[in-house]
Amino acid sequence: MQFQADLINQIGQYRARGIVIDVAALDVLDSFASKALRDLADMARLRGAATVIVGIQPNVAFALVQLPESLDIHTALDLEEGLTHLERVTSGHRTGQSDLAAMNDRDDERS
């Protein structure tokens, strides 16, 4: 719940147009956690930000489809695909640059 509140506040503070939630480290995603993710995506949408979940493990995907309610949030295989989706749905509009994007830019300049 604290994570939800913090993230929703930061969407407003940074005028975020999209958020990526990486669940690659999760071995289990139960009905409570999937509801929390749905609620978070709904709250983000109401604040003007699209949500994409990345890194769902195969066993987690299998368990999610067994749940009575669908996740109903855009998903992507990995971070790169998730960011591509967000750029598409937000018309490539960025109001700021994440630490990850800044690190990638520095890596590109070194190459």
Summary of the structure (lengths in Angstrom):
residues: 111
radius of gyration: 14.7
end to end distance: 41.2
largest distance: 48.5
contacts: 289
relative contact order: 0.17
helix: 55%
strand: 12%
